[in-house]
Amino acid sequence: MKTSTLLKRFVPYYKKYTRIMVMDLFCAALTTVCEMVLPLILRHITDVGMRDLSALTVRTIVTIGLIYFALRIVDGMASYYMAYTGHVMGAAIETDMREDAFAHLQKLSDNYFNNTKVGQIMSRITSDLFDVTEFAHHCPEEFFIAFLKAVVSFAILARVNLLLTGIIFALIPVMAISCTYFNLQVRKAFKRQRNHIGELNARIEDSLLGNKVVRAFANEDVELEKFNRDNHEFLKIKRQTYKYMAAFQNTIRIFDGLMYVVVIVAGGIFMIRGLVAPADLVAYTMYVTTLLATIRRIIEFAEQFQRGMTGIERFTELMDASVDIFDEEGAAPLANVEGEITFRHVSFEYPDDQTPVLSDIDLTIRPGEKVALVGPSGGGKTTLCNLIPRFYDPTEGEILLDGQNIRTVTLESLRSSVGVVQQDVYLFSGSVYENIAYGRPEAGREEVIEAAKLAGAHEFIMELKDGYDTYVGERGVKLSGGQKQRISIARVFLKAPKVLLLDEATAALDNESEHLVSESLDKLAAGRTTLTIAHRLTTIHGADRILVLSGNRIVEEGNHEALMKKKGIYYQLYESANILEKPSPES
């Protein structure tokens, strides 16, 4: 992205801190004035001393010294404000950007997360924004100081000798043009660094989350080899970055020396010919030194500038990720939900591969009805359920809840009315209590405990070391599969939705855990519209209706007895499941 485009996106973040920014620039002006006064003082003392040394009294020198010391105190106070409050402002802007990035992530659909590595996302909202603090503070400050020093230096030096000043300042654009190439290369190298850090984070995350699989297959060396390959690739990118940075800085040093040569040679010749007084040449040299120091600071800041711009660019790319699922204009909250669900000619295909998953689904589910979804893997069962809370939107057709198109109601009210229990239970790193309370954060402790009792979880929770305050570990690793599932059911009990989606909730459990969880699910489903994706067909005998999905369509429909008499796909699936579940004679 162009620098101007990125700055347009970044500058609005200063709006909240306008007063601090104005004060910061005022302090920058004070420090500049204090710095620019010294050459004038030395020029005055040198000039007076060369013309009439007796005119320089101790009182005069002390007075000048006290004035300059007072200016240095002002300079110190201004510098403290810039170093402290200015940096805090930069950190606050970084915080605002990170909050915006995280808020935007909450709006993105499953499709974005399916196609983006978590390590890359983490990098964009953490390390990529670290340099924004320095950039937000120093960028306006450094350029403002440089502008003031350039203007003041030119004005003073031009009065001394316009021709010599013109020669010096003519070198600055040449220097800028010469450095542009290397500056752009540094920017590109920093972008590659940021991208590769994201890949490195993704590699580390993947290996750590799958550490049990790694150890089970004794593939520690394989993981180490993959990590080392990525790590050395990162070193290669950094080596290239430093190469361009070194060339960039060396170019500056060459022009730095060239300017001093011009001052020494041209200034000396002008002094010999009487065009410049000795005192003026001393002041001239000091102002050129100040000017070069300013240019050097800008050059040193250039690395920080490019780091900041790279972070802003990566942030902008994240913020530009399109929000596919959002509240339509005029969306109203759902009220008094009964739980009737209607699919009207619904078709769906994933946008990234455009493979049809559902085709022309027509379906009505009555309030409180228990519907089971069965069929071959890949038949669209999970996708059909995911369309109800708008994790995805249909490619064609519409879905209604109590007669209202779900796209015309607010996402918050829609998802508050739908509870989901999945096979792959996700528990947050925290206590048992916090994970259950996640279903309704404003609930009291008594309500949380009651939800756990309804889910059949209270008894085992009380046997844990710290009861409801027991730490469950990352993703609930300290609990068994059945325990995690019952906590997730308690979470949905607390939420008390009118529509319940059970996505193979007992598929990964042993027989004993399955029995306990099934009892909890039966309690949870009572009085609620329930869609169950069945893994074990023996668990859905009591369903009011069974839908068989195959070839992206509903191909059979009815209760267990009716479908068995039909002897179609459901019959074949059921018989196959019975054969697999029967113990062998040897066992």
C-alpha positions in Angstrom: 0.0 0.0 0.0 1.1 3.6 -0.6 2.4 5.5 2.4 -0.1 8.2 1.9 -3.0 5.7 1.9 -1.7 4.1 5.1 -1.3 7.5 6.8 -4.9 8.5 5.9 -6.1 5.3 7.7 -3.8 6.0 10.7 -4.2 9.7 11.3 -7.8 9.5 12.6 -6.5 7.7 15.7 -4.9 11.0 16.8 -8.3 12.6 17.2 -8.9 11.5 20.8 -5.5 12.8 21.7 -5.4 16.2 19.9 -4.7 18.1 23.1 -1.7 15.9 24.0 -0.4 16.1 20.4 -0.6 19.9 20.3 1.2 20.1 23.7 3.8 17.6 22.5 4.5 19.6 19.3 4.7 22.8 21.4 7.3 21.1 23.7 9.1 20.0 20.5 9.2 23.7 19.4 10.6 24.7 22.8 13.4 22.1 22.7 14.2 23.3 19.1 14.4 26.9 20.2 16.7 26.1 23.1 19.0 24.1 20.8 19.1 26.8 18.1 20.0 29.6 20.6 23.5 28.2 21.5 25.2 28.9 18.1 23.8 32.5 18.3 25.3 32.9 21.8 28.7 31.6 20.7 28.6 33.7 17.6 27.8 36.8 19.7 30.6 36.1 22.2 33.2 35.3 19.5 32.2 38.4 17.5 32.4 40.8 20.5 35.6 39.2 21.7 37.4 39.6 18.3 36.3 43.2 17.9 36.8 44.4 21.5 37.7 41.8 24.1 37.3 44.4 26.9 33.6 44.6 26.1 33.2 41.0 27.4 32.8 41.4 31.2 32.3 38.6 33.7 28.8 39.9 34.5 27.9 39.7 30.8 29.2 36.2 30.5 27.5 35.0 33.7 24.2 36.6 32.6 24.4 34.9 29.2 25.2 31.6 31.1 22.2 32.0 33.4 19.9 32.7 30.5 21.1 29.7 28.7 20.8 27.5 31.8 17.2 28.7 32.3 16.6 27.7 28.7 18.0 24.2 29.4 15.6 23.8 32.3 12.7 24.7 30.0 14.2 22.2 27.5 14.4 19.5 30.2 10.8 20.0 31.2 9.6 19.9 27.6 11.7 16.8 26.9 10.2 15.1 29.9 6.7 15.8 28.7 7.6 14.5 25.2 9.3 11.3 26.6 6.6 10.4 29.1 3.2 11.8 27.9 4.1 11.5 24.2 5.0 7.8 24.6 1.8 7.1 26.7 -0.2 8.7 23.8 1.6 6.3 21.4 0.8 3.3 23.6 -2.8 4.5 23.9 -3.1 4.6 20.1 -1.6 1.2 19.9 -4.2 0.0 22.4 -7.0 1.6 20.4 -5.9 -0.1 17.2 -5.6 -3.5 18.9 -9.1 -3.1 20.3 -10.4 -2.2 16.9 -8.6 -5.2 15.3 -10.0 -7.6 18.0 -13.5 -6.2 17.6 -13.3 -6.6 13.8 -12.2 -10.2 14.3 -15.3 -10.9 16.3 -17.4 -9.9 13.2 -15.6 -12.1 10.7 -17.2 -15.3 9.5 -16.0 -18.8 9.8 -14.8 -18.6 6.2 -12.1 -16.1 7.2 -10.8 -18.3 10.1 -10.9 -21.4 7.9 -8.5 -19.8 5.4 -6.2 -17.8 7.8 -3.6 -19.2 10.2 -4.2 -18.3 13.8 -0.4 -17.5 14.1 -0.8 -14.8 11.4 -3.8 -13.3 13.1 -2.0 -13.3 16.5 1.0 -11.6 14.9 -1.2 -8.9 13.3 -2.8 -7.9 16.6 0.2 -8.2 18.9 3.8 -7.9 17.6 2.8 -6.0 14.4 1.5 -3.2 16.6 4.4 -3.0 19.0 6.3 -0.4 16.9 3.2 1.7 16.4 3.8 3.2 19.9 7.1 4.7 18.8 5.8 5.6 15.4 2.7 7.4 16.7 4.8 9.4 19.1 7.9 10.1 17.1 6.6 10.5 13.6 4.9 13.9 14.0 7.4 15.0 16.5 10.6 14.2 14.5 9.3 15.7 11.3 8.0 18.8 13.0 11.4 19.4 14.7 13.2 18.7 11.4 11.0 21.2 9.7 11.6 23.9 12.3 15.3 23.4 12.4 15.5 23.4 8.6 13.5 26.6 8.3 15.4 28.4 11.2 18.8 27.2 10.0 18.1 28.3 6.4 16.9 31.7 7.6 19.9 32.3 9.8 22.5 30.8 7.5 21.1 32.7 4.5 21.7 36.0 6.3 25.3 34.9 6.8 25.9 33.9 3.2 23.1 33.0 0.8 25.4 31.3 -1.8 27.0 28.9 0.7 23.6 28.2 2.2 22.2 27.4 -1.2 25.1 25.0 -1.9 24.5 23.2 1.4 20.7 22.9 1.0 21.0 21.8 -2.6 22.7 18.6 -1.4 19.7 17.7 0.7 17.3 16.7 -2.2 20.1 14.8 -3.8 20.6 12.9 -0.5 16.9 12.2 -0.3 16.7 10.8 -3.8 19.8 8.7 -3.3 18.3 7.2 -0.2 14.8 6.5 -1.5 15.7 3.2 -3.2 17.3 1.7 -0.1 14.4 3.1 2.1 11.9 1.3 -0.1 13.9 -1.9 0.1 14.0 -1.7 3.9 10.2 -1.3 3.9 9.7 -4.4 1.7 12.2 -6.4 3.9 10.3 -5.4 7.1 7.0 -6.6 5.4 8.6 -10.0 4.7 9.8 -10.1 8.3 6.3 -9.5 9.6 4.8 -12.1 7.3 7.4 -14.7 8.3 6.9 -14.0 12.0 3.3 -14.9 11.5 4.3 -18.1 9.7 6.7 -18.9 12.5 4.0 -18.3 15.1 1.7 -20.6 13.2 4.4 -23.3 13.1 5.0 -23.0 16.9 1.3 -23.0 17.7 0.6 -26.0 15.5 3.5 -28.0 17.0 2.6 -27.1 20.6 -1.1 -27.8 20.3 -0.4 -31.1 18.6 2.4 -32.0 21.0 0.7 -35.3 22.1 0.5 -36.5 18.5 4.2 -35.5 18.0 5.3 -37.5 21.0 3.0 -40.4 20.1 4.7 -40.8 16.7 8.1 -40.0 18.1 8.4 -37.1 15.6 10.2 -34.6 17.7 13.1 -34.5 15.2 10.6 -33.9 12.3 9.1 -30.9 14.2 12.5 -29.6 15.1 13.6 -29.8 11.5 10.6 -27.9 10.2 11.0 -25.3 12.9 14.7 -24.9 12.2 14.0 -24.5 8.5 11.5 -21.7 9.1 13.8 -20.1 11.8 16.8 -20.0 9.4 14.6 -18.6 6.7 13.7 -15.8 9.1 17.5 -15.2 9.7 17.9 -15.0 5.9 15.2 -12.3 5.6 16.7 -10.4 8.5 20.2 -10.6 6.9 18.8 -9.0 3.7 17.1 -6.3 5.8 20.3 -5.4 7.5 22.1 -5.3 4.2 19.8 -2.6 2.9 19.8 -0.8 6.2 23.6 -0.7 6.1 23.6 0.6 2.5 21.0 3.2 3.5 23.0 4.5 6.5 26.3 4.4 4.6 24.8 6.7 1.9 23.8 9.1 4.6 27.3 9.1 6.1 28.8 9.9 2.7 26.6 12.9 2.2 27.2 13.9 5.8 30.9 14.1 5.1 30.3 15.8 1.8 28.4 18.6 3.5 31.3 19.2 6.0 33.7 19.2 3.1 31.6 22.0 1.5 31.5 24.0 4.7 35.3 23.7 5.3 36.4 24.4 1.7 33.8 26.9 0.6 33.5 28.5 4.0 37.3 28.8 4.3 37.6 30.4 0.8 34.7 32.8 1.6 36.4 33.8 4.9 39.7 34.4 3.1 37.9 36.7 0.6 36.1 38.5 3.4 32.7 37.3 2.4 32.2 35.5 5.8 33.4 36.8 9.2 35.3 34.3 11.4 32.5 34.5 14.1 29.9 33.9 11.4 31.8 30.8 10.2 31.8 29.4 13.7 28.0 29.9 13.9 27.6 28.6 10.4 29.5 25.4 11.2 27.5 24.8 14.4 24.2 25.3 12.5 25.3 22.9 9.8 26.2 20.4 12.6 22.7 20.9 14.0 21.2 20.5 10.6 23.2 17.3 9.9 22.3 16.0 13.4 18.6 16.6 12.5 19.0 14.8 9.2 20.8 12.0 10.9 17.9 11.7 13.4 15.4 11.6 10.6 17.5 8.9 8.9 17.7 6.8 12.2 14.0 7.3 12.6 13.5 6.0 9.0 14.0 2.5 10.3 11.4 3.0 13.0 9.2 4.8 10.4 9.3 1.7 8.1 8.6 -0.6 11.0 5.6 1.4 12.0 4.3 1.7 8.5 4.7 -2.1 8.1 2.7 -2.7 11.3 0.0 -0.2 10.1 -0.1 -1.9 6.7 -0.6 -5.4 8.3 -3.3 -3.9 10.6 -5.0 -2.3 7.7 -5.1 -5.6 5.8 -6.8 -7.2 8.8 -9.3 -4.4 9.1 -10.0 -4.6 5.3 -11.0 -8.3 5.6 -14.7 -8.2 4.6 -17.4 -8.9 7.1 -19.7 -11.4 5.4 -22.2 -11.9 8.3 -23.6 -8.6 9.7 -26.8 -7.0 10.9 -28.8 -5.8 7.9 -30.1 -2.2 7.9 -33.2 -2.0 10.1 -32.6 -5.4 11.7 -34.7 -5.8 14.8 -34.2 -8.0 17.9 -36.1 -11.3 18.2 -38.8 -11.4 20.9 -40.9 -14.2 22.4 -39.1 -16.9 20.4 -41.2 -20.1 20.0 -38.7 -22.0 17.9 -40.3 -22.7 14.5 -37.6 -23.0 11.8 -38.4 -22.9 8.1 -36.0 -23.5 5.2 -37.2 -22.1 1.8 -35.3 -23.3 -1.3 -32.0 -23.1 0.6 -28.8 -23.8 -1.3 -25.3 -23.3 0.0 -21.7 -23.6 -1.3 -18.5 -22.5 0.4 -17.2 -19.3 -1.3 -13.6 -20.4 -1.4 -14.2 -23.7 -3.4 -17.7 -23.2 -4.7 -18.6 -26.8 -4.2 -22.3 -27.3 -3.6 -23.1 -28.5 -0.1 -26.8 -28.1 0.1 -29.3 -27.8 -2.8 -32.8 -26.5 -2.7 -33.7 -27.5 0.9 -37.4 -27.1 1.8 -38.0 -27.9 5.4 -40.3 -26.8 8.3 -39.5 -27.7 11.9 -42.3 -27.1 14.4 -41.7 -25.5 17.8 -40.5 -28.0 20.3 -40.0 -30.7 17.7 -37.0 -33.1 17.9 -35.4 -33.7 14.5 -32.5 -35.9 13.8 -30.1 -35.5 10.8 -28.4 -38.6 9.5 -26.6 -39.5 6.3 -23.2 -40.1 4.8 -20.2 -38.0 5.8 -20.1 -34.8 3.8 -23.9 -34.8 3.2 -24.3 -31.3 4.6 -25.7 -32.1 8.1 -23.4 -29.8 10.0 -23.6 -27.1 7.4 -27.5 -27.1 7.6 -27.2 -26.5 11.4 -24.5 -23.8 11.0 -26.9 -21.8 8.7 -29.5 -21.4 11.5 -27.3 -19.1 13.8 -25.8 -17.5 10.7 -22.3 -18.9 11.0 -22.8 -18.8 7.2 -25.5 -17.3 5.0 -27.3 -19.4 2.4 -26.1 -18.9 -1.2 -29.8 -19.0 -2.3 -33.1 -19.1 -0.5 -34.0 -18.0 3.0 -34.3 -19.3 6.6 -37.1 -18.2 8.9 -37.3 -18.3 12.7 -40.9 -17.9 13.8 -41.8 -16.6 10.4 -39.0 -13.9 10.4 -36.2 -14.1 7.9 -33.1 -14.5 10.1 -31.3 -11.9 8.0 -33.8 -9.3 9.2 -33.1 -9.8 12.9 -30.1 -8.8 14.9 -27.3 -11.4 15.2 -27.1 -11.0 19.0 -30.8 -11.8 19.5 -30.6 -14.7 16.9 -27.6 -16.3 18.5 -28.9 -15.8 22.0 -31.9 -17.9 21.0 -29.8 -20.8 19.6 -27.7 -23.2 21.8 -25.0 -25.3 20.3 -23.4 -28.5 21.8 -20.6 -29.9 19.6 -18.6 -33.0 19.5 -15.3 -31.1 19.8 -16.0 -29.2 23.1 -14.0 -26.0 23.6 -13.4 -24.9 27.2 -11.6 -21.6 27.9 -8.5 -21.5 30.0 -10.0 -20.7 33.4 -12.2 -22.2 36.1 -15.1 -24.6 35.8 -17.4 -21.8 37.1 -16.1 -19.3 34.5 -16.7 -21.8 31.7 -20.3 -22.5 32.7 -21.0 -18.8 33.4 -19.9 -18.1 29.8 -23.4 -19.1 28.8 -24.9 -16.1 30.5 -22.2 -13.9 32.1 -24.7 -11.9 34.2 -26.0 -15.0 35.9 -25.5 -15.5 39.7 -23.6 -18.3 41.3 -26.8 -20.1 42.3 -28.0 -20.1 38.7 -24.6 -21.5 37.6 -24.8 -24.3 40.1 -28.4 -25.1 39.2 -27.4 -25.3 35.5 -24.6 -27.8 36.5 -27.1 -29.9 38.4 -29.4 -30.0 35.4 -26.5 -31.1 33.2 -25.5 -33.9 35.7 -22.2 -32.1 36.3 -22.5 -30.9 39.9 -21.5 -34.2 41.5 -18.2 -34.6 39.7 -17.4 -30.9 39.9 -17.7 -31.0 43.7 -15.2 -33.9 43.7 -12.6 -31.8 41.9 -9.8 -30.3 44.0 -11.3 -26.7 44.1 -14.8 -27.5 43.1 -16.3 -24.9 40.8 -13.0 -22.9 41.1 -10.9 -25.7 39.7 -8.6 -24.6 36.8 -9.5 -26.7 33.8 -6.3 -26.0 31.8 -6.0 -25.0 28.2 -8.9 -26.3 26.2 -10.0 -28.2 29.3 -7.1 -30.7 29.2 -7.4 -31.5 32.9 -10.9 -32.9 32.4 -12.2 -36.1 30.7 -14.2 -36.0 27.5 -17.5 -36.7 29.4 -16.7 -34.1 32.0 -16.0 -31.4 29.4 -19.2 -32.3 27.5 -21.3 -32.0 30.6 -19.8 -28.6 31.4 -20.6 -27.5 27.9 -24.2 -28.7 28.3 -24.4 -26.8 31.6 -23.3 -23.7 29.7 -26.2 -24.2 27.3 -28.6 -24.9 30.2 -27.6 -21.5 31.7 -28.2 -19.8 28.3 -31.7 -21.4 28.1 -32.1 -21.0 24.3 -35.3 -21.9 22.5 -33.5 -23.7 19.6 -30.9 -26.4 20.3 -28.3 -27.8 17.9 -26.6 -31.0 18.9 -23.6 -31.8 16.6 -22.6 -35.4 17.3 -22.4 -34.4 21.0 -21.7 -38.0 22.2 -19.7 -39.4 19.3 -16.3 -39.3 20.9 -17.4 -40.6 24.3 -17.1 -44.1 25.9 -20.3 -46.0 26.7 -20.6 -44.9 30.3 -19.9 -41.2 29.5 -22.3 -41.4 26.5 -25.1 -42.6 28.8 -24.6 -39.8 31.3 -24.3 -37.1 28.7 -27.3 -38.5 26.8 -29.4 -38.2 30.0 -28.3 -34.5 30.3 -29.1 -33.8 26.6 -32.6 -35.3 27.0 -33.2 -32.9 29.9 -31.7 -30.0 27.9 -33.9 -30.8 24.8 -37.2 -30.9 26.7 -39.5 -28.2 25.5 -36.9 -26.9 22.9 -36.8 -27.2 19.1 -33.9 -29.6 18.7 -31.8 -30.6 15.7 -29.5 -33.6 16.4 -26.7 -34.7 14.1 -26.6 -38.4 14.9 -23.4 -40.5 14.9 -24.9 -43.5 16.5 -28.3 -44.2 15.0 -29.4 -46.2 18.1 -29.5 -42.9 20.0 -32.3 -41.2 17.9 -35.1 -43.8 18.1 -37.1 -41.2 20.1 -36.8 -38.4 17.5 -40.1 -37.0 16.3 -38.6 -36.9 12.8 -35.5 -38.2 11.1 -34.1 -36.5 8.0 -31.7 -38.4 5.8 -29.3 -36.1 3.8 -27.4 -37.4 0.8 -26.2 -35.8 -2.4 -26.8 -32.3 -0.8 -30.5 -32.9 -0.4 -33.1 -34.4 2.0 -33.7 -37.8 0.4 -35.8 -39.5 3.2 -38.0 -38.2 6.0 -40.0 -39.9 8.8 -39.7 -41.5 12.2 -37.5 -44.5 12.9 -40.2 -47.1 12.3 -41.4 -45.6 9.0 -37.9 -45.3 7.6 -37.0 -48.9 8.6 -40.1 -50.2 6.8 -39.1 -48.2 3.7 -35.8 -50.0 3.6 -34.0 -47.2 1.9 -30.8 -45.3 2.8 -31.7 -45.0 6.5 -32.3 -48.8 6.7 -28.9 -49.5 5.2 -27.1 -47.1 7.5 -28.9 -48.5 10.5 -28.1 -52.1 9.6 -24.5 -51.3 8.9 -24.2 -49.6 12.2 -25.7 -52.6 14.0 -23.2 -54.9 12.3 -20.2 -52.7 13.4 -21.5 -52.4 16.9 -22.1 -56.1 17.5 -19.2 -57.8 19.4 -17.3 -60.4 17.6 -17.5 -64.1 18.9 -13.9 -64.0 19.9 -14.5 -61.0 22.2 
